[in-house]
Amino acid sequence: MSEHPDLLGGAVLHGGDRATLTLTREYPHPVAALWTALTVPEVTRRWWAALRADLRPGGEFSLMWLNGDPAELEWWPGRVTALDPPRLLEHTNSEHGLLRWELEPVDAGGLRARTRLRLTVDLEGEDAWVPMSLAAWHLHLEALERALDGGAVDWLDWATTSDARRRHLRAAYAATLPTA
């Protein structure tokens, strides 16, 4: 990974049909701000997806990705599998498997609180999808930074504006994975 210092993590491949993705990033915001960004629908849609959530173990955690034709968007169901506010959210998603979001305060005594976010995704699907998934999550974690600073993604233009960055990240992540 040292050849690509801007990468946030990588993946472990488990035999061609399953992978574990791990991405880590620090944000110059307190844990509470990131927790809100993960669990409050008005904020999640600014960087990630529309959200329907019942924040309790077994509760609904369904997502609708907003980067497509609005007439074709659909809810992807999921359930909360582990919850320890404001430090841990784990949930399933019908499209993306099991997602685990861990928040850890960093330099909490400093003038400005920082938080380390660690995202682990247990993804089912062909290995060929892994670099694309890593790139997409990377872009969402970049968008999270902008959302925490008050910005929001223009979902109607997301594919166009992020295309070159997505291709660069996909190639960079692919270069870190073992070849068959």
Contacts in CASP RR format, 6 or more apart in sequence:
PFRMAT RR
TARGET T0000
AUTHOR 0000-0000-0000
METHOD contacts of the structure
MODEL  1
MSEHPDLLGGAVLHGGDRATLTLTREYPHPVAALWTALTVPEVTRRWWAA
LRADLRPGGEFSLMWLNGDPAELEWWPGRVTALDPPRLLEHTNSEHGLLR
WELEPVDAGGLRARTRLRLTVDLEGEDAWVPMSLAAWHLHLEALERALDG
GAVDWLDWATTSDARRRHLRAAYAATLPTA
1 7 0 8 1.000
1 9 0 8 1.000
1 10 0 8 1.000
1 176 0 8 1.000
3 175 0 8 1.000
4 172 0 8 1.000
4 173 0 8 1.000
4 175 0 8 1.000
4 176 0 8 1.000
6 172 0 8 1.000
7 134 0 8 1.000
7 138 0 8 1.000
7 169 0 8 1.000
7 172 0 8 1.000
7 173 0 8 1.000
7 176 0 8 1.000
8 23 0 8 1.000
8 24 0 8 1.000
8 25 0 8 1.000
8 137 0 8 1.000
8 138 0 8 1.000
8 141 0 8 1.000
9 21 0 8 1.000
9 22 0 8 1.000
9 23 0 8 1.000
9 24 0 8 1.000
9 134 0 8 1.000
10 21 0 8 1.000
10 22 0 8 1.000
10 23 0 8 1.000
10 134 0 8 1.000
10 173 0 8 1.000
10 176 0 8 1.000
10 177 0 8 1.000
11 19 0 8 1.000
11 20 0 8 1.000
11 21 0 8 1.000
11 22 0 8 1.000
11 130 0 8 1.000
11 133 0 8 1.000
11 134 0 8 1.000
11 173 0 8 1.000
11 176 0 8 1.000
11 177 0 8 1.000
12 19 0 8 1.000
12 20 0 8 1.000
12 22 0 8 1.000
13 19 0 8 1.000
13 127 0 8 1.000
13 130 0 8 1.000
13 177 0 8 1.000
13 178 0 8 1.000
14 20 0 8 1.000
15 127 0 8 1.000
16 125 0 8 1.000
16 126 0 8 1.000
16 127 0 8 1.000
17 124 0 8 1.000
17 125 0 8 1.000
17 126 0 8 1.000
17 127 0 8 1.000
18 122 0 8 1.000
18 123 0 8 1.000
18 124 0 8 1.000
18 125 0 8 1.000
19 122 0 8 1.000
19 123 0 8 1.000
19 125 0 8 1.000
19 127 0 8 1.000
19 130 0 8 1.000
19 133 0 8 1.000
20 120 0 8 1.000
20 121 0 8 1.000
20 122 0 8 1.000
20 123 0 8 1.000
21 119 0 8 1.000
21 120 0 8 1.000
21 121 0 8 1.000
21 123 0 8 1.000
21 130 0 8 1.000
21 133 0 8 1.000
21 134 0 8 1.000
21 137 0 8 1.000
22 118 0 8 1.000
22 119 0 8 1.000
22 120 0 8 1.000
22 121 0 8 1.000
23 118 0 8 1.000
23 119 0 8 1.000
23 134 0 8 1.000
23 137 0 8 1.000
23 138 0 8 1.000
23 141 0 8 1.000
24 116 0 8 1.000
24 117 0 8 1.000
24 118 0 8 1.000
24 119 0 8 1.000
25 116 0 8 1.000
25 117 0 8 1.000
25 141 0 8 1.000
25 145 0 8 1.000
26 106 0 8 1.000
26 114 0 8 1.000
26 115 0 8 1.000
26 116 0 8 1.000
26 117 0 8 1.000
27 33 0 8 1.000
27 34 0 8 1.000
27 114 0 8 1.000
27 115 0 8 1.000
27 117 0 8 1.000
27 144 0 8 1.000
27 145 0 8 1.000
27 148 0 8 1.000
28 112 0 8 1.000
28 113 0 8 1.000
28 114 0 8 1.000
29 113 0 8 1.000
29 114 0 8 1.000
29 115 0 8 1.000
29 148 0 8 1.000
30 105 0 8 1.000
30 113 0 8 1.000
30 115 0 8 1.000
31 86 0 8 1.000
31 87 0 8 1.000
31 103 0 8 1.000
31 104 0 8 1.000
31 105 0 8 1.000
31 113 0 8 1.000
31 115 0 8 1.000
32 86 0 8 1.000
33 115 0 8 1.000
33 148 0 8 1.000
34 86 0 8 1.000
34 103 0 8 1.000
34 115 0 8 1.000
34 117 0 8 1.000
34 144 0 8 1.000
34 148 0 8 1.000
35 85 0 8 1.000
35 86 0 8 1.000
35 89 0 8 1.000
35 103 0 8 1.000
36 43 0 8 1.000
37 43 0 8 1.000
37 44 0 8 1.000
37 47 0 8 1.000
37 48 0 8 1.000
37 144 0 8 1.000
37 147 0 8 1.000
37 148 0 8 1.000
38 44 0 8 1.000
38 89 0 8 1.000
38 101 0 8 1.000
39 51 0 8 1.000
39 53 0 8 1.000
39 55 0 8 1.000
39 85 0 8 1.000
39 89 0 8 1.000
40 51 0 8 1.000
41 50 0 8 1.000
41 51 0 8 1.000
41 52 0 8 1.000
41 53 0 8 1.000
43 147 0 8 1.000
44 50 0 8 1.000
44 51 0 8 1.000
45 51 0 8 1.000
45 66 0 8 1.000
45 152 0 8 1.000
46 143 0 8 1.000
46 147 0 8 1.000
46 150 0 8 1.000
46 151 0 8 1.000
46 152 0 8 1.000
46 153 0 8 1.000
47 140 0 8 1.000
47 143 0 8 1.000
47 144 0 8 1.000
47 146 0 8 1.000
47 147 0 8 1.000
47 152 0 8 1.000
47 153 0 8 1.000
48 63 0 8 1.000
48 140 0 8 1.000
48 143 0 8 1.000
48 144 0 8 1.000
49 63 0 8 1.000
49 64 0 8 1.000
49 65 0 8 1.000
49 66 0 8 1.000
50 63 0 8 1.000
50 64 0 8 1.000
50 66 0 8 1.000
50 73 0 8 1.000
50 75 0 8 1.000
51 61 0 8 1.000
51 62 0 8 1.000
51 63 0 8 1.000
51 64 0 8 1.000
52 60 0 8 1.000
52 61 0 8 1.000
52 62 0 8 1.000
52 75 0 8 1.000
53 59 0 8 1.000
53 60 0 8 1.000
53 61 0 8 1.000
53 62 0 8 1.000
53 80 0 8 1.000
54 60 0 8 1.000
54 61 0 8 1.000
54 80 0 8 1.000
55 61 0 8 1.000
55 80 0 8 1.000
55 83 0 8 1.000
55 85 0 8 1.000
56 80 0 8 1.000
56 83 0 8 1.000
57 80 0 8 1.000
57 81 0 8 1.000
57 82 0 8 1.000
57 83 0 8 1.000
58 79 0 8 1.000
58 80 0 8 1.000
58 81 0 8 1.000
59 79 0 8 1.000
59 80 0 8 1.000
60 77 0 8 1.000
60 78 0 8 1.000
60 79 0 8 1.000
60 80 0 8 1.000
61 78 0 8 1.000
61 79 0 8 1.000
61 80 0 8 1.000
61 91 0 8 1.000
61 92 0 8 1.000
61 93 0 8 1.000
62 75 0 8 1.000
62 76 0 8 1.000
62 77 0 8 1.000
62 78 0 8 1.000
63 75 0 8 1.000
63 76 0 8 1.000
63 78 0 8 1.000
63 93 0 8 1.000
64 73 0 8 1.000
64 74 0 8 1.000
64 75 0 8 1.000
64 76 0 8 1.000
65 73 0 8 1.000
65 76 0 8 1.000
66 73 0 8 1.000
66 153 0 8 1.000
66 155 0 8 1.000
66 158 0 8 1.000
67 153 0 8 1.000
67 155 0 8 1.000
67 158 0 8 1.000
67 159 0 8 1.000
68 155 0 8 1.000
68 156 0 8 1.000
68 158 0 8 1.000
68 159 0 8 1.000
70 156 0 8 1.000
76 93 0 8 1.000
76 94 0 8 1.000
76 95 0 8 1.000
76 96 0 8 1.000
77 93 0 8 1.000
77 94 0 8 1.000
78 91 0 8 1.000
78 92 0 8 1.000
78 93 0 8 1.000
78 94 0 8 1.000
79 91 0 8 1.000
79 92 0 8 1.000
80 89 0 8 1.000
80 90 0 8 1.000
80 91 0 8 1.000
81 90 0 8 1.000
81 91 0 8 1.000
81 92 0 8 1.000
81 98 0 8 1.000
82 88 0 8 1.000
82 89 0 8 1.000
82 90 0 8 1.000
82 100 0 8 1.000
83 89 0 8 1.000
83 90 0 8 1.000
86 103 0 8 1.000
87 102 0 8 1.000
87 103 0 8 1.000
87 104 0 8 1.000
88 100 0 8 1.000
88 101 0 8 1.000
88 102 0 8 1.000
88 103 0 8 1.000
89 100 0 8 1.000
89 101 0 8 1.000
90 98 0 8 1.000
90 99 0 8 1.000
90 100 0 8 1.000
90 101 0 8 1.000
91 98 0 8 1.000
91 99 0 8 1.000
92 98 0 8 1.000
92 99 0 8 1.000
93 99 0 8 1.000
96 121 0 8 1.000
96 123 0 8 1.000
96 133 0 8 1.000
97 121 0 8 1.000
97 122 0 8 1.000
97 123 0 8 1.000
97 124 0 8 1.000
98 121 0 8 1.000
98 122 0 8 1.000
99 119 0 8 1.000
99 120 0 8 1.000
99 121 0 8 1.000
100 118 0 8 1.000
100 119 0 8 1.000
100 120 0 8 1.000
100 121 0 8 1.000
101 117 0 8 1.000
101 118 0 8 1.000
101 119 0 8 1.000
102 117 0 8 1.000
102 118 0 8 1.000
102 119 0 8 1.000
102 120 0 8 1.000
103 115 0 8 1.000
103 116 0 8 1.000
103 117 0 8 1.000
104 115 0 8 1.000
104 116 0 8 1.000
104 118 0 8 1.000
105 113 0 8 1.000
105 114 0 8 1.000
105 115 0 8 1.000
105 116 0 8 1.000
106 114 0 8 1.000
106 115 0 8 1.000
106 116 0 8 1.000
107 113 0 8 1.000
107 114 0 8 1.000
108 114 0 8 1.000
117 141 0 8 1.000
117 144 0 8 1.000
119 137 0 8 1.000
119 141 0 8 1.000
121 133 0 8 1.000
121 137 0 8 1.000
123 129 0 8 1.000
123 130 0 8 1.000
123 133 0 8 1.000
127 177 0 8 1.000
127 180 0 8 1.000
130 173 0 8 1.000
130 177 0 8 1.000
131 170 0 8 1.000
131 171 0 8 1.000
131 173 0 8 1.000
131 174 0 8 1.000
131 177 0 8 1.000
132 170 0 8 1.000
134 169 0 8 1.000
134 170 0 8 1.000
134 173 0 8 1.000
135 166 0 8 1.000
135 167 0 8 1.000
135 169 0 8 1.000
135 170 0 8 1.000
135 173 0 8 1.000
136 166 0 8 1.000
138 169 0 8 1.000
138 173 0 8 1.000
139 162 0 8 1.000
139 165 0 8 1.000
139 166 0 8 1.000
139 169 0 8 1.000
143 153 0 8 1.000
146 152 0 8 1.000
146 153 0 8 1.000
147 153 0 8 1.000
154 161 0 8 1.000
END
